[in-house]
Amino acid sequence: MAGPIGSAAPAAPAEAPVAGGGYGKALTLLASLFFMWGFITVINNTLLPHLRSVFDLNYTQTTLIESVWFIAYFFASIPSAKLIERVGYQRSLVIGLLVMAAGALGMMLAASLPSYGVTLLMLFVIASGITLLQVAANPYVAVIGPAETSSSRLNLVQAMNSAGTMLAPLFGAYLILGRSRGGTAETGTVLTQAERLADAQSVILPYALVAVVLVVLAVVIARFPLPAMGSATSRVAKEERRHHSLWAHRNLVFGIPAIFIYLIAEIGVANLFVNFVSQPEIANITAEQAGRYLTFLWGGMMVGRFAGSAIMQRIPAETVLAAFSVGAFVVMLVTVFTTGPVAMWALISVGLFHSIMFPTIFTLGIKGLGPLTEEGSGLLIMAIAGGALVVVQGWLADRYGLQASFLLTAACELYILFYALWGAKVTAPLAEPVVEKR
C-alpha cells in the first residue's frame, strides 16, 4: 500500500472534509467493494477444508495455503501504492477488480487440472487484487468526513465487508462443500482418487460466478464520478518528505504490529473453525454442517461493526477497542479449556469481539498523519501479511492439538489491549487531508 517510510510536504489545510452531500453515493459504491473482498476472502475458509481432503494435507500444509494469500499483501502493497500514484484511485480500483477476476478464472483452471501449485498461484493473484483495493479504499473512507468519527465511519462501511463474510460460508458450504464427497462425508473418511478429482472440479462454478460479478463491478466503478483525493494526500518530492517522519507517530508505529498480530488471530480462528467444530469432542458434525456455523462467526462481526459504529459516536474508539479485546481474550480461554457446545459457541462469539478491531486499529493508526496518510495507510495494509503466520497456529495444532493452538489467539488479544490503552495515543499530529468533489 502506500510506499516506504519517509516524510511529507507541509501540512494540508486545516479544514476537515465534511461527509454527506456528494459523498454518500461514493461511500455506497465503495461499500460494495468492501462486501466483495470480504466475500472472496472468506470463501477460503470453506475452500481450505475442501482442499485438505482433495490433496490430503495436514494442518501445516492447509494453513500454508492461507499464508500464501496473506504474503500477497506484503509483496503487493508497495507496487499498489506506486500504481495509485501513477494512475489515480479510481483506475486503480478498476485494475484491482480485474486482477481479482483474472485470479478467479485461474482458480477454474487449477480445479480442472487439478493442481495444488496453480491453486496457490491463483490465490496469490486474487489477494494481490484485493491488496490494491484495500490500499485505495480504506484511507479514502477514513478521510471522507470529520477525523473524530473516522473509526465510526470505517466500521460502518466495514460492516458491509462483514455482510460479505457472513454470506460467503453459505455460498461455499452449498456450492463447494455441499457438492463434494469430502464435504459431506463423515470426519476421517478416506477419498478415492476419482472422488478427489470430482471434488477438485466442484470449485469451477463458484469461481466462474465470482469472476462475472467482479467484471461487472469493475465496469460500474470505471463509469462512476468518484471524488478525487485532495493534493494533501499525494506523495511529495523526496527533498520535502524529510521534513516529517512516520516514525514520530506512536499510533502508527504500534498500529502496524497491532494489525499484523490481529490478523494472526482473526485468520487462525476463521481457517481452523470448520476443522475445530467438526471434531467429535466439540460438535461432531460434517465439514459441510460446520461451514454453515461459520456464518454465525462472520454474522457476529457484522453485528459488532454496526454496533461499534454507533457506540463510537459517543465513546472514544480506544475505549471501545480495549473493551472488545478483553472480551475476545476471555472467550478464547473458554474455547481452549472447555468442550462440546460451550467451546463451539465461545469460538463463534469471538467474531463479535473481533468485529471492530481492524477498522478501529486502522483509523487510530492513521490519525494525525495529515499528508503522510497515504504512506501510513500503506504500511498498515502491508501489515495484513500477518495473516500469513497462521501457519504457526497450524504447526501448533499438529504438535500440541487443535484446541490448544487457540492459546496463540488469546495471546494476540493481549497486544490489542496494550495498543488500545497506550500505543494508540497520537503524537505530533499533522493537519488532516481533504477530499475534492468533482
C-alpha positions as a printed NumPy array, in Angstrom:
array([[  0.   ,   0.   ,   0.   ],
       [  1.481,   3.183,   0.42 ],
       [  5.125,   3.343,  -0.013],
       [  8.254,   3.454,   2.036],
       [  8.764,   5.317,   5.249],
       [  9.584,   8.892,   4.846],
       [  8.339,  12.344,   5.408],
       [  5.989,  14.618,   3.674],
       [  5.31 ,  18.075,   2.471],
       [  3.998,  20.827,   4.695],
       [  0.724,  20.047,   6.372],
       [ -2.528,  20.163,   4.492],
       [ -5.1  ,  22.886,   5.056],
       [ -6.634,  22.527,   8.465],
       [-10.243,  22.348,   7.241],
       [-11.803,  18.936,   7.823],
       [-13.755,  17.358,   4.993],
       [-17.445,  17.003,   5.61 ],
       [-19.296,  13.763,   4.948],
       [-22.572,  13.633,   3.153],
       [-23.557,  15.758,   0.166],
       [-21.747,  14.409,  -2.862],
       [-20.019,  11.64 ,  -0.909],
       [-22.994,   9.465,   0.021],
       [-23.192,   7.681,  -3.327],
       [-19.422,   7.228,  -3.414],
       [-19.455,   5.616,   0.025],
       [-22.295,   3.337,  -1.034],
       [-20.35 ,   2.203,  -4.081],
       [-17.183,   1.693,  -2.036],
       [-19.218,  -0.386,   0.403],
       [-19.848,  -2.833,  -2.448],
       [-16.076,  -3.265,  -2.784],
       [-15.763,  -3.985,   0.931],
       [-18.547,  -6.56 ,   0.549],
       [-16.869,  -8.248,  -2.403],
       [-13.382,  -8.623,  -0.981],
       [-14.808,  -9.84 ,   2.317],
       [-16.88 , -12.408,   0.422],
       [-13.942, -13.685,  -1.614],
       [-11.558, -13.805,   1.347],
       [-13.933, -15.93 ,   3.42 ],
       [-14.602, -18.369,   0.596],
       [-11.121, -19.563,   1.589],
       [-12.498, -20.752,   4.931],
       [-14.633, -23.352,   3.142],
       [-12.032, -23.848,   0.413],
       [ -9.318, -24.89 ,   2.885],
       [-11.027, -27.943,   4.402],
       [-12.088, -28.823,   0.851],
       [ -8.501, -28.691,  -0.439],
       [ -7.32 , -30.541,   2.652],
       [ -9.34 , -33.569,   1.583],
       [ -8.606, -33.186,  -2.146],
       [ -4.806, -33.036,  -1.682],
       [ -4.639, -34.99 ,   1.626],
       [ -2.947, -32.139,   3.525],
       [ -2.01 , -31.878,   7.198],
       [ -2.856, -28.725,   9.207],
       [  0.503, -27.093,   8.443],
       [  0.059, -27.589,   4.691],
       [ -3.552, -26.415,   4.887],
       [ -2.719, -23.173,   6.669],
       [  0.197, -22.652,   4.264],
       [ -2.431, -22.06 ,   1.568],
       [ -3.757, -19.136,   3.58 ],
       [ -0.223, -17.955,   4.273],
       [  0.359, -17.581,   0.531],
       [ -2.822, -15.47 ,   0.392],
       [ -1.528, -13.036,   3.008],
       [  2.034, -12.984,   1.735],
       [  0.493, -11.228,  -1.281],
       [ -0.338,  -8.272,   0.97 ],
       [  3.354,  -7.911,   1.794],
       [  4.587,  -8.055,  -1.791],
       [  1.737,  -6.198,  -3.491],
       [  1.299,  -3.265,  -1.111],
       [  4.169,  -1.041,  -2.268],
       [  3.542,  -1.712,  -6.007],
       [ -0.123,  -0.9  ,  -5.32 ],
       [  0.804,   2.46 ,  -3.794],
       [  3.008,   3.265,  -6.777],
       [  0.217,   2.319,  -9.17 ],
       [ -2.224,   4.589,  -7.327],
       [  0.318,   7.408,  -7.565],
       [  0.62 ,   6.868, -11.317],
       [ -2.983,   6.248, -12.432],
       [ -5.105,   7.521,  -9.539],
       [ -7.529,   5.904,  -7.104],
       [-10.415,   5.223,  -9.458],
       [ -8.427,   3.461, -12.168],
       [ -6.56 ,   1.51 ,  -9.505],
       [ -9.858,   0.228,  -8.113],
       [-10.854,  -0.944, -11.59 ],
       [ -7.491,  -2.644, -12.122],
       [ -7.751,  -4.351,  -8.731],
       [-11.163,  -5.793,  -9.595],
       [ -9.925,  -7.06 , -12.967],
       [ -6.862,  -8.669, -11.355],
       [ -9.186, -10.456,  -8.933],
       [-11.379, -11.595, -11.838],
       [ -8.305, -12.996, -13.606],
       [ -7.361, -14.914, -10.465],
       [-10.892, -16.315, -10.156],
       [-10.698, -17.573, -13.747],
       [ -7.31 , -19.071, -12.89 ],
       [ -8.905, -20.975,  -9.999],
       [-11.155, -22.635, -12.568],
       [ -8.016, -23.773, -14.412],
       [ -6.443, -25.048, -11.194],
       [ -9.599, -27.048, -10.439],
       [ -9.754, -28.613, -13.873],
       [ -6.137, -29.885, -13.718],
       [ -6.251, -30.245, -10.582],
       [ -3.057, -28.589,  -9.302],
       [ -2.043, -27.574,  -5.793],
       [  0.686, -25.29 ,  -7.196],
       [ -1.631, -23.464,  -9.616],
       [ -4.164, -23.074,  -6.796],
       [ -1.546, -21.325,  -4.66 ],
       [ -0.565, -19.047,  -7.563],
       [ -4.136, -18.027,  -8.353],
       [ -4.942, -17.318,  -4.721],
       [ -1.864, -15.051,  -4.694],
       [ -3.215, -13.216,  -7.769],
       [ -6.665, -12.712,  -6.201],
       [ -5.107, -11.474,  -2.96 ],
       [ -2.916,  -9.026,  -4.896],
       [ -6.029,  -7.502,  -6.439],
       [ -7.651,  -7.224,  -3.011],
       [ -4.49 ,  -5.549,  -1.687],
       [ -4.824,  -2.842,  -4.324],
       [ -8.466,  -2.278,  -3.344],
       [ -7.54 ,  -2.072,   0.339],
       [ -4.707,   0.405,  -0.262],
       [ -7.124,   2.73 ,  -2.008],
       [-10.462,   2.267,  -0.254],
       [ -9.583,   2.189,   3.467],
       [ -7.859,   5.601,   3.688],
       [-10.396,   7.069,   1.263],
       [-13.301,   6.189,   3.57 ],
       [-11.338,   7.32 ,   6.627],
       [-10.796,  10.877,   5.345],
       [-14.298,  11.495,   3.957],
       [-15.725,  13.226,   6.985],
       [-14.6  ,  14.58 ,  10.364],
       [-11.46 ,  12.964,  11.775],
       [-13.076,  12.338,  15.161],
       [-15.665,   9.97 ,  13.619],
       [-13.363,   8.223,  11.15 ],
       [-13.376,   4.991,  13.207],
       [-17.182,   5.049,  13.331],
       [-17.382,   5.655,   9.573],
       [-14.93 ,   2.935,   8.617],
       [-16.62 ,   0.47 ,  10.979],
       [-19.936,   1.24 ,   9.283],
       [-18.583,   0.569,   5.79 ],
       [-16.632,  -2.446,   7.053],
       [-19.977,  -3.84 ,   8.202],
       [-20.641,  -4.438,   4.504],
       [-17.363,  -6.341,   4.411],
       [-18.778,  -8.463,   7.221],
       [-22.004,  -8.957,   5.288],
       [-19.884, -10.487,   2.544],
       [-18.017, -12.653,   5.026],
       [-21.325, -13.785,   6.546],
       [-22.813, -14.88 ,   3.208],
       [-19.642, -16.469,   1.842],
       [-19.737, -19.56 ,   4.117],
       [-23.295, -20.33 ,   2.948],
       [-22.165, -19.905,  -0.656],
       [-19.073, -22.058,  -0.073],
       [-20.855, -24.685,   2.01 ],
       [-23.552, -25.147,  -0.639],
       [-21.536, -24.827,  -3.875],
       [-18.199, -26.284,  -2.696],
       [-18.543, -28.487,   0.397],
       [-22.15 , -29.484,  -0.318],
       [-21.287, -30.61 ,  -3.868],
       [-18.193, -32.588,  -2.861],
       [-17.696, -36.014,  -1.343],
       [-15.153, -34.702,   1.167],
       [-17.554, -32.017,   2.394],
       [-20.485, -34.397,   3.037],
       [-18.612, -37.466,   4.276],
       [-18.028, -38.311,   7.929],
       [-14.868, -36.91 ,   9.52 ],
       [-11.877, -39.142,   8.762],
       [-13.318, -40.661,   5.55 ],
       [-10.574, -41.503,   3.024],
       [-11.442, -40.464,  -0.542],
       [-10.606, -42.435,  -3.671],
       [ -8.6  , -40.797,  -6.463],
       [-11.756, -40.445,  -8.573],
       [-13.611, -38.758,  -5.695],
       [-10.743, -36.327,  -5.188],
       [-10.775, -35.369,  -8.869],
       [-14.526, -34.782,  -8.79 ],
       [-14.217, -32.752,  -5.592],
       [-11.5  , -30.553,  -7.112],
       [-13.78 , -29.639, -10.023],
       [-16.602, -28.567,  -7.705],
       [-14.983, -25.117,  -7.318],
       [-15.303, -24.265, -11.031],
       [-18.876, -22.939, -10.839],
       [-18.407, -20.781,  -7.711],
       [-15.349, -19.029,  -9.111],
       [-16.995, -18.526, -12.513],
       [-19.829, -16.665, -10.754],
       [-17.327, -14.609,  -8.754],
       [-15.402, -13.638, -11.916],
       [-18.568, -12.375, -13.624],
       [-19.562, -10.233, -10.632],
       [-16.069,  -8.726, -10.399],
       [-16.034,  -7.722, -14.061],
       [-19.484,  -6.102, -13.771],
       [-18.378,  -4.185, -10.679],
       [-15.219,  -3.008, -12.478],
       [-17.347,  -1.56 , -15.295],
       [-19.592,   0.254, -12.786],
       [-16.603,   1.73 , -10.906],
       [-14.985,   2.846, -14.173],
       [-18.082,   4.852, -15.148],
       [-18.791,   6.371, -11.713],
       [-17.767,  10.012, -10.96 ],
       [-15.761,   9.189,  -7.844],
       [-14.497,  12.232,  -5.846],
       [-10.723,  12.659,  -6.082],
       [ -8.36 ,  12.651,  -3.104],
       [ -7.035,  16.137,  -2.417],
       [ -3.494,  17.111,  -3.178],
       [ -2.657,  16.877,   0.527],
       [ -2.63 ,  13.08 ,   0.258],
       [ -0.376,  12.987,  -2.796],
       [  3.217,  11.916,  -2.475],
       [  5.548,  14.843,  -2.337],
       [  9.053,  15.428,  -3.619],
       [ 11.891,  13.483,  -1.984],
       [ 13.599,  16.597,  -0.715],
       [ 10.396,  17.715,   1.056],
       [  9.467,  14.334,   2.582],
       [ 12.349,  14.511,   5.041],
       [ 10.553,  17.234,   6.986],
       [  8.123,  14.716,   8.504],
       [  8.813,  11.165,   9.678],
       [  6.222,   8.444,  10.045],
       [  8.234,   7.06 ,  12.958],
       [  7.37 ,  10.159,  15.009],
       [  3.771,   8.94 ,  15.221],
       [  3.411,   6.41 ,  18.054],
       [ -0.105,   5.441,  16.993],
       [  1.255,   4.29 ,  13.616],
       [  4.437,   2.656,  14.937],
       [  2.467,   0.441,  17.33 ],
       [ -0.512,   0.201,  14.975],
       [  1.489,  -1.68 ,  12.335],
       [  2.235,  -4.669,  14.639],
       [ -1.323,  -4.387,  16.007],
       [ -2.741,  -5.046,  12.522],
       [ -0.145,  -7.783,  11.962],
       [ -0.953,  -9.546,  15.238],
       [ -4.712,  -9.083,  14.913],
       [ -4.657, -10.812,  11.515],
       [ -2.948, -13.839,  13.065],
       [ -5.875, -14.081,  15.489],
       [ -8.7  , -13.489,  13.01 ],
       [ -7.388, -15.749,  10.268],
       [ -6.407, -18.521,  12.659],
       [ -9.951, -18.664,  14.029],
       [-11.604, -18.497,  10.624],
       [ -9.363, -21.021,   8.881],
       [ -9.433, -23.68 ,  11.597],
       [-13.076, -23.155,  12.581],
       [-14.536, -25.91 ,  10.393],
       [-11.92 , -28.433,  11.495],
       [-12.374, -27.474,  15.16 ],
       [-16.18 , -27.573,  15.236],
       [-16.393, -30.865,  13.337],
       [-14.279, -32.703,  15.951],
       [-16.101, -35.438,  17.926],
       [-15.451, -33.782,  21.287],
       [-16.798, -30.4  ,  20.094],
       [-19.873, -30.691,  17.813],
       [-19.223, -33.998,  15.974],
       [-20.675, -32.786,  12.654],
       [-19.616, -32.895,   8.999],
       [-17.472, -30.211,   7.366],
       [-20.499, -29.01 ,   5.394],
       [-22.542, -28.536,   8.569],
       [-19.617, -26.82 ,  10.315],
       [-19.307, -24.485,   7.334],
       [-22.851, -23.305,   7.973],
       [-21.99 , -22.453,  11.587],
       [-19.172, -20.304,  10.222],
       [-21.914, -17.931,   9.091],
       [-22.603, -17.111,  12.754],
       [-18.951, -16.201,  13.297],
       [-18.99 , -13.673,  10.451],
       [-22.53 , -12.576,  11.287],
       [-21.246, -11.615,  14.727],
       [-18.589,  -9.478,  13.054],
       [-21.245,  -7.665,  11.021],
       [-23.427,  -7.007,  14.071],
       [-20.407,  -5.882,  16.057],
       [-19.375,  -3.382,  13.399],
       [-22.827,  -1.833,  13.159],
       [-22.986,  -1.644,  16.95 ],
       [-19.411,  -0.385,  17.198],
       [-20.096,   2.348,  14.657],
       [-22.978,   3.617,  16.801],
       [-21.088,   3.274,  20.094],
       [-18.087,   5.201,  18.766],
       [-20.3  ,   8.196,  18.11 ],
       [-20.381,   8.622,  21.913],
       [-17.416,   6.692,  23.335],
       [-13.757,   7.093,  22.254],
       [-12.586,   4.439,  19.805],
       [ -9.654,   3.486,  22.056],
       [-12.006,   2.673,  24.944],
       [-14.254,   0.533,  22.764],
       [-11.248,  -1.31 ,  21.336],
       [ -9.942,  -2.079,  24.834],
       [-13.299,  -3.488,  25.952],
       [-13.631,  -5.687,  22.877],
       [-10.075,  -7.044,  23.244],
       [-10.805,  -8.119,  26.832],
       [-13.977,  -9.876,  25.664],
       [-12.055, -11.675,  22.91 ],
       [ -9.394, -12.847,  25.372],
       [-11.995, -14.292,  27.73 ],
       [-13.941, -16.252,  25.101],
       [-10.721, -17.678,  23.636],
       [ -9.802, -19.074,  27.062],
       [-13.268, -20.654,  27.231],
       [-12.667, -22.168,  23.773],
       [ -9.402, -23.747,  24.875],
       [-10.437, -25.096,  28.272],
       [-13.966, -26.404,  27.616],
       [-15.533, -28.89 ,  25.182],
       [-18.842, -29.505,  23.413],
       [-21.316, -26.729,  22.53 ],
       [-19.751, -24.329,  25.071],
       [-16.395, -24.406,  23.251],
       [-18.071, -24.117,  19.851],
       [-20.199, -21.088,  20.774],
       [-17.284, -19.446,  22.556],
       [-15.287, -19.64 ,  19.323],
       [-18.255, -18.326,  17.349],
       [-18.655, -15.389,  19.75 ],
       [-15.098, -14.18 ,  19.168],
       [-16.361, -12.846,  15.82 ],
       [-18.411, -10.265,  17.721],
       [-15.358,  -9.093,  19.658],
       [-13.056,  -9.137,  16.625],
       [-15.552,  -7.093,  14.612],
       [-14.288,  -3.584,  15.272],
       [-10.597,  -4.389,  15.606],
       [ -9.269,  -3.968,  12.07 ],
       [-11.149,  -0.768,  11.118],
       [-10.568,   0.782,  14.547],
       [ -6.84 ,  -0.016,  14.644],
       [ -6.546,   1.275,  11.071],
       [ -8.193,   4.639,  11.741],
       [ -6.328,   5.078,  15.038],
       [ -3.11 ,   4.242,  13.194],
       [ -3.503,   6.96 ,  10.533],
       [ -4.951,   9.553,  12.904],
       [ -2.978,  12.786,  12.81 ],
       [ -0.774,  11.739,   9.865],
       [ -2.046,  14.539,   7.584],
       [ -0.084,  14.462,   4.308],
       [  1.56 ,  11.216,   5.432],
       [ -1.808,   9.427,   5.421],
       [ -1.195,   7.568,   2.147],
       [  2.179,   6.214,   3.221],
       [  0.946,   5.325,   6.687],
       [ -2.091,   3.519,   5.389],
       [  0.146,   1.589,   3.024],
       [  2.233,   0.275,   5.89 ],
       [ -0.896,  -0.678,   7.844],
       [ -2.311,  -2.61 ,   4.883],
       [  1.1  ,  -4.194,   4.36 ],
       [  0.802,  -5.496,   7.927],
       [ -2.162,  -7.617,   6.83 ],
       [  0.61 , -10.012,   5.802],
       [  0.437, -11.079,   9.446],
       [ -2.285, -13.444,   8.318],
       [  0.484, -15.482,   6.693],
       [  1.679, -16.505,  10.161],
       [ -1.47 , -18.561,  10.59 ],
       [  0.876, -21.368,   9.539],
       [  2.35 , -21.061,  13.058],
       [ -1.025, -21.992,  14.502],
       [ -1.213, -24.874,  12.039],
       [  2.145, -26.088,  13.35 ],
       [  0.944, -25.721,  16.957],
       [ -2.216, -27.673,  16.084],
       [ -0.178, -30.518,  14.601],
       [  2.203, -30.599,  17.576],
       [  0.011, -29.82 ,  20.599],
       [ -3.557, -30.279,  19.374],
       [ -6.027, -28.071,  17.532],
       [ -7.786, -26.823,  20.669],
       [ -4.58 , -25.833,  22.468],
       [ -3.412, -23.9  ,  19.395],
       [ -6.027, -21.22 ,  20.138],
       [ -3.886, -20.052,  23.07 ],
       [ -1.946, -18.205,  20.367],
       [ -5.147, -16.303,  19.538],
       [ -5.651, -15.394,  23.197],
       [ -2.103, -14.005,  23.366],
       [ -2.786, -11.841,  20.304],
       [ -5.768, -10.234,  22.052],
       [ -3.486,  -9.007,  24.842],
       [ -1.379,  -6.961,  22.408],
       [ -4.534,  -5.335,  21.035],
       [ -5.427,  -4.368,  24.606],
       [ -1.972,  -2.82 ,  25.037],
       [ -2.421,  -0.846,  21.818],
       [ -5.823,   0.452,  22.858],
       [ -4.629,   1.561,  26.298],
       [ -1.276,   3.102,  25.34 ],
       [  0.006,   2.501,  21.819],
       [ -2.822,   4.352,  20.059],
       [ -2.044,   7.711,  21.688],
       [ -1.431,  10.308,  18.961],
       [  1.91 ,  12.126,  18.962],
       [  2.912,  15.088,  16.754],
       [ -0.432,  15.337,  14.892],
       [ -0.475,  16.938,  11.435],
       [ -3.425,  18.594,   9.682],
       [ -5.934,  16.2  ,   8.142],
       [ -6.1  ,  15.619,   4.351],
       [ -9.15 ,  16.635,   2.311],
       [-11.208,  15.14 ,  -0.465],
       [-12.173,  17.152,  -3.526],
       [-15.597,  16.922,  -5.161],
       [-15.715,  16.522,  -8.894]])
